[in-house]
Amino acid sequence: MYTLLIADDETDERTLIRFLLNEFKNTFHILEAKNGREALLLLTDKHVDVLLSDIQMPFLNGIELVSQVKEKNPDIEVLFFSGYDDFSYVKAALSLKAVNYILKPVDPNEFHKLLTEIVDRLNSRKIEFSKSEKYIEEHFHDIAHNMPIKDSSPTSIDEDTNLLLHDIESSIRMKQAAHLSEQVHTLLDKYTDVPKLSHIYIRHVCTTLLKMLISALPVQTDEDLQNAVKEIYSFRRFSDIIKMIEHYLDLVINIFEQEQNTSNYAIYQVEQYIRLHYHEDITLNSLADLVYLNPNYLSNVFAQVTGCTLNRYIKQIRMEKAQELLLNTNMKVSDISQAVGYPNTSYFCKSFQKMFGATPERFRQRDTSL
């Protein structure tokens, strides 16, 4: 699927073009911009294959828009819409090597013909792209190198990178904006200007990273993820991939920073800390110090937000972990008690029975007998 941008300041015109594009349903992912400035922002942030642009637009007309875009994306296919009185603009459009121009009102048959030609060119280019693997390998880092390329499998990520990705995943889970930014840039720096590695391998690493970042966004769909992954594999240069990942990183960090200004974020941090450190001695004061709040205030806010007291939440997490260990391991009850933060086995057994209506031993036996 190719990405297509409709740039026109008239809503009715954009609606008409969308309607005409129904014939190319599974061919284009469609974006819209209501003026030249908005179109330029989209073209800067995203990889766009086809631009359908009105010539006369506010802030930035179509000719100015394309002249700027062509510098960064010379392969973009452009189709201008123009009125009868725009002939001077049309000549300028042709000088920019625009695909063609079509007069308003748009004739559906002519539109279909021109779009079909554009799709044919894009498909041919994709074939040529696949044939130019050697060229891409040599120019992926923006500099040609005469070094042997390491044949790296795209399904196997090296141990150091795996550790970095694991740390990035943890930073996302704990919503640690500064740490996340540092780790992502460390990972990107690791693959900057490293010609001995296959670009396919690097794309695979970057796709794994991208999925983590997109999963942290509150509003995202499978289609959003698929389109982003396709973009990573469509870029010819690593610098374009870096730019895209940094865009999503900025979105995630912005969300984290907004959440940090609310009480809910403090509660979220406390919950995550308890889930990771349930086996340790956790006190109200230590949790309050973690989020820089007064202990009594933290206790009250936690109960308001979660509907559960801190002590009950800690106990609930510990008992859930005890259940998992009883069902999935052969550990002794005394060892499980220690593992979930109860030094006193007798107290652990009583607490477990009170919550689940059975002793740990009976709970394990009952499950295995089912």
Disulfide bonds with the S-S distance in Angstrom:
none
